[in-house]
Amino acid sequence: MDLRTVNELLAGSVGGAAQVLVGQPLDTIKTRAQVAPKGMFKGPMDILIQTVRKEGFFALYKGMASPLIGIAGVNSLLFAAYGTSKRIISPFPQLSLKEIAAAGAMAGAANAILASPVEMFKVRMQGQYGSKDDKRLRAVVREMWSNWGFRNGIMRGYWVTVAREIPAYAGFYTAFEFSKRKFASKYGQQLPVWALLTSGATGGIAYWLACYPLDVVKSRIQLRPEPPKGTPVQYIAREIKTILVESGVAGLFRGLSPSLIRSIPAAASTFAAFEITREYLQEFTGV
């Protein structure tokens, strides 16, 4: 394996851990806004208040075990796939923004392999509201495996995750690189930490704006008691139609505001942690 890929794998795992620790509370609010029965909450602030009041502060970290364990692998795969995709697209280090978008899309498609089960378990944990019947992660994993197997259980929502990740990471990396290059033109290649944080936040906002309706569809499909029927195109289209009937176009963007707010510190910390770790590893390994 190329040593540059090893560096990206290691730095990606550090960035992933930072992302989960910073962003999980707002991610819980986002997921509950997407999947809660209509009328259960008045809005994101009501979700926050009710969750803390009824379940305690640490309920905001419900489902964190799945992403904290899995996100290291997910982000390792993502950053390594992105670096490899860039090298496949061009042998030159400075890619155009169009090439960056293509590399991001390729990395997103690869990332869905691990992101799908991590997201599915996280959503099913976050979709529990503090009743006595709430299950621990271990029980959720066992239930999905024993009832539905690998494809319809563990990997439920895989194809909609692929559909989400491709535009999401095309937008993510394009916005990040654009912002980083603007800062580099003023401050040089050795960017201050605040510039990395700002570039990461810009990428995080672009990520959600590029894919949010598909994220709503993904969460609903992964939380349903039974797996979707038909081809991916059929069940994605059917879920979109159901959302439109229930809530109109606004239903496709339910929970967007906490996602955008979350993306600023979460993506900023992810990229800052990744870049700082990668720079250290480059100095250590020489590549």
C-alpha positions as CSV (number, residue, x, y, z in Angstrom):
1,M,0.0,0.0,0.0
2,D,1.2,3.5,-0.9
3,L,2.6,5.2,2.3
4,R,0.6,8.3,1.4
5,T,-2.6,6.2,1.7
6,V,-1.5,4.9,5.1
7,N,-1.0,8.5,6.3
8,E,-4.5,9.4,5.0
9,L,-6.0,6.4,6.7
10,L,-4.5,7.3,10.1
11,A,-5.2,11.1,9.8
12,G,-8.8,10.3,8.7
13,S,-9.4,8.3,11.8
14,V,-8.3,11.2,14.0
15,G,-10.5,13.6,12.1
16,G,-13.5,11.2,12.4
17,A,-13.2,11.0,16.1
18,A,-13.1,14.8,16.4
19,Q,-16.2,15.0,14.2
20,V,-18.3,12.7,16.3
21,L,-17.3,14.2,19.7
22,V,-18.1,17.7,18.5
23,G,-21.1,17.1,16.3
24,Q,-23.1,14.3,17.9
25,P,-25.6,16.4,20.0
26,L,-26.8,18.3,16.9
27,D,-26.8,15.2,14.8
28,T,-29.3,13.6,17.3
29,I,-31.5,16.7,17.0
30,K,-31.3,16.5,13.2
31,T,-32.2,12.8,13.1
32,R,-35.2,13.2,15.4
33,A,-36.4,16.1,13.4
34,Q,-36.3,13.9,10.3
35,V,-38.0,10.8,11.7
36,A,-40.2,11.8,14.7
37,P,-44.0,11.4,14.2
38,K,-45.6,14.5,13.0
39,G,-46.6,16.9,15.8
40,M,-44.3,15.2,18.4
41,F,-41.9,18.3,18.4
42,K,-42.5,21.9,17.5
43,G,-39.0,22.4,16.1
44,P,-35.2,21.8,16.7
45,M,-35.2,23.8,20.0
46,D,-38.2,21.9,21.3
47,I,-36.4,18.6,20.4
48,L,-33.4,19.8,22.4
49,I,-35.5,20.9,25.4
50,Q,-37.7,17.7,25.5
51,T,-34.7,15.4,25.0
52,V,-32.7,16.9,27.9
53,R,-35.8,17.2,30.2
54,K,-37.1,13.7,29.6
55,E,-33.9,11.7,29.0
56,G,-31.1,13.7,30.4
57,F,-28.2,15.6,28.7
58,F,-26.3,12.5,27.6
59,A,-29.3,11.4,25.5
60,L,-28.0,13.9,23.0
61,Y,-25.1,11.5,22.6
62,K,-27.4,8.5,22.0
63,G,-26.1,6.4,19.2
64,M,-22.6,7.8,19.6
65,A,-21.0,4.3,20.1
66,S,-21.9,3.3,16.5
67,P,-20.3,6.4,14.8
68,L,-17.4,6.7,17.3
69,I,-16.5,3.1,16.7
70,G,-17.3,3.2,13.0
71,I,-16.4,6.8,12.0
72,A,-12.7,6.1,12.4
73,G,-13.0,3.5,9.7
74,V,-15.4,5.6,7.6
75,N,-13.3,8.7,7.6
76,S,-10.1,6.6,7.1
77,L,-11.7,5.1,4.0
78,L,-13.1,8.5,2.9
79,F,-9.8,10.4,3.1
80,A,-7.8,7.5,1.6
81,A,-10.3,7.1,-1.2
82,Y,-10.2,10.8,-1.9
83,G,-6.4,10.9,-2.0
84,T,-6.4,7.8,-4.3
85,S,-9.1,9.2,-6.5
86,K,-7.1,12.4,-7.0
87,R,-4.1,10.4,-8.0
88,I,-6.2,8.4,-10.4
89,I,-7.7,11.5,-12.0
90,S,-4.4,13.4,-12.4
91,P,-0.7,12.7,-11.6
92,F,-0.3,16.4,-10.8
93,P,-0.9,17.6,-7.2
94,Q,-2.9,20.7,-8.1
95,L,-6.3,19.6,-9.5
96,S,-8.9,21.9,-11.0
97,L,-12.1,22.3,-9.0
98,K,-13.9,20.2,-11.5
99,E,-11.4,17.4,-10.9
100,I,-11.7,17.9,-7.1
101,A,-15.5,17.5,-7.4
102,A,-15.0,14.2,-9.4
103,A,-12.6,12.9,-6.9
104,G,-14.9,13.8,-4.1
105,A,-17.8,12.0,-5.8
106,M,-15.7,8.9,-6.2
107,A,-14.6,9.0,-2.6
108,G,-18.2,9.4,-1.5
109,A,-19.3,6.3,-3.4
110,A,-16.5,4.3,-1.8
111,N,-17.3,5.8,1.6
112,A,-20.9,4.5,1.5
113,I,-19.7,0.9,2.0
114,L,-18.8,1.7,5.7
115,A,-21.0,4.7,6.2
116,S,-24.3,2.9,5.5
117,P,-24.2,0.4,8.5
118,V,-22.8,3.1,10.8
119,E,-25.6,5.5,9.9
120,M,-28.2,2.8,10.1
121,F,-27.4,1.9,13.7
122,K,-26.9,5.5,14.7
123,V,-30.4,6.4,13.3
124,R,-32.1,3.5,15.0
125,M,-30.5,4.5,18.3
126,Q,-31.4,8.1,17.9
127,G,-35.0,7.2,16.9
128,Q,-35.6,5.9,20.5
129,Y,-37.2,8.5,22.8
130,G,-36.3,7.3,26.3
131,S,-39.0,4.7,27.0
132,K,-38.4,1.6,29.1
133,D,-38.3,-0.5,25.9
134,D,-35.3,1.4,24.4
135,K,-32.6,-1.0,23.2
136,R,-28.9,-0.8,23.6
137,L,-26.7,-0.8,20.5
138,R,-25.8,-4.5,21.0
139,A,-29.5,-5.5,21.0
140,V,-30.2,-3.4,17.9
141,V,-27.3,-5.0,16.0
142,R,-28.5,-8.5,17.0
143,E,-32.1,-7.7,16.1
144,M,-31.2,-6.4,12.6
145,W,-28.9,-9.3,11.9
146,S,-31.3,-12.0,13.2
147,N,-34.4,-10.6,11.6
148,W,-33.2,-9.3,8.3
149,G,-29.6,-10.5,7.7
150,F,-26.8,-8.6,6.1
151,R,-28.3,-6.9,3.0
152,N,-31.7,-6.0,4.4
153,G,-30.6,-5.5,8.0
154,I,-27.0,-4.4,8.5
155,M,-26.7,-2.7,5.1
156,R,-30.3,-1.3,5.0
157,G,-30.3,2.0,3.1
158,Y,-27.0,1.3,1.3
159,W,-28.1,2.6,-2.1
160,V,-29.7,5.7,-0.8
161,T,-26.5,6.3,1.2
162,V,-24.5,6.0,-2.1
163,A,-26.9,8.4,-3.7
164,R,-26.4,10.8,-0.8
165,E,-22.6,10.5,-0.5
166,I,-21.8,11.2,-4.2
167,P,-23.2,14.8,-4.5
168,A,-22.4,15.4,-0.8
169,Y,-18.7,14.8,-1.1
170,A,-18.4,16.4,-4.5
171,G,-19.8,19.6,-2.9
172,F,-17.8,19.1,0.4
173,Y,-14.4,18.8,-1.2
174,T,-15.0,21.5,-3.8
175,A,-16.0,24.0,-1.2
176,F,-13.2,23.0,1.1
177,E,-10.5,23.3,-1.6
178,F,-11.9,26.5,-3.0
179,S,-11.9,28.1,0.5
180,K,-8.4,26.7,1.3
181,R,-6.9,28.0,-1.9
182,K,-8.4,31.5,-1.3
183,F,-6.7,31.5,2.1
184,A,-3.4,30.1,0.6
185,S,-3.3,32.9,-1.9
186,K,-3.1,35.4,1.0
187,Y,-1.3,33.5,3.8
188,G,0.8,30.9,1.9
189,Q,0.6,27.1,1.9
190,Q,1.1,26.8,5.7
191,L,-2.3,27.9,6.7
192,P,-3.2,29.1,10.2
193,V,-5.5,26.8,12.1
194,W,-8.4,29.2,12.0
195,A,-8.2,29.1,8.1
196,L,-8.3,25.3,8.2
197,L,-11.3,25.5,10.5
198,T,-13.1,28.0,8.3
199,S,-12.4,25.9,5.1
200,G,-13.7,22.8,6.8
201,A,-16.8,24.6,8.0
202,T,-17.4,25.8,4.4
203,G,-17.1,22.3,3.1
204,G,-19.5,21.0,5.8
205,I,-22.2,23.5,4.8
206,A,-21.8,22.6,1.1
207,Y,-22.1,18.9,2.1
208,W,-25.6,19.3,3.6
209,L,-26.8,21.8,0.9
210,A,-25.8,19.2,-1.8
211,C,-27.6,16.2,-0.3
212,Y,-30.1,17.0,2.4
213,P,-33.3,15.7,1.0
214,L,-31.6,12.3,0.3
215,D,-30.4,12.3,3.9
216,V,-34.0,12.6,5.1
217,V,-35.0,9.8,2.8
218,K,-32.1,7.7,4.1
219,S,-33.0,8.2,7.8
220,R,-36.7,7.3,7.2
221,I,-35.8,4.1,5.3
222,Q,-33.3,3.0,7.9
223,L,-35.7,3.5,10.8
224,R,-38.7,1.7,9.3
225,P,-39.5,-1.7,10.9
226,E,-39.2,-3.5,7.6
227,P,-36.8,-3.1,4.7
228,P,-37.9,-1.3,1.6
229,K,-39.4,-3.2,-1.3
230,G,-38.6,-2.8,-5.0
231,T,-35.5,-1.4,-6.7
232,P,-33.5,1.5,-5.1
233,V,-35.0,3.9,-7.6
234,Q,-38.5,2.7,-6.8
235,Y,-38.3,2.9,-3.0
236,I,-36.4,6.2,-2.9
237,A,-39.0,7.7,-5.2
238,R,-41.8,6.2,-3.1
239,E,-40.3,7.6,0.1
240,I,-40.0,11.1,-1.5
241,K,-43.6,10.9,-2.6
242,T,-44.7,9.9,1.0
243,I,-42.8,12.8,2.5
244,L,-44.3,15.3,0.0
245,V,-47.8,14.0,0.8
246,E,-47.2,14.2,4.6
247,S,-45.4,17.5,4.8
248,G,-44.9,19.1,1.4
249,V,-41.5,20.2,0.1
250,A,-40.6,21.5,3.6
251,G,-40.6,17.8,4.8
252,L,-37.5,17.1,2.6
253,F,-35.6,19.8,4.5
254,R,-36.8,19.0,8.0
255,G,-33.9,19.2,10.4
256,L,-31.7,21.2,8.0
257,S,-31.0,24.0,10.4
258,P,-29.3,21.9,13.1
259,S,-27.4,20.1,10.4
260,L,-26.0,23.3,9.1
261,I,-25.2,24.6,12.6
262,R,-23.6,21.2,13.4
263,S,-21.6,21.2,10.2
264,I,-19.6,24.3,11.2
265,P,-17.8,22.9,14.3
266,A,-18.0,19.3,13.2
267,A,-16.5,19.7,9.7
268,A,-14.1,22.3,10.9
269,S,-12.7,20.1,13.6
270,T,-12.6,17.1,11.2
271,F,-10.5,18.8,8.6
272,A,-8.3,20.7,11.1
273,A,-7.6,17.4,12.9
274,F,-7.0,15.6,9.6
275,E,-4.7,18.2,8.1
276,I,-2.7,18.7,11.3
277,T,-2.3,14.9,11.8
278,R,-1.4,14.4,8.1
279,E,1.2,17.1,8.2
280,Y,2.8,15.5,11.3
281,L,2.8,12.1,9.6
282,Q,4.3,13.6,6.4
283,E,7.2,15.0,8.5
284,F,7.5,11.7,10.3
285,T,7.4,9.4,7.2
286,G,8.8,11.8,4.6
287,V,5.9,11.4,2.2
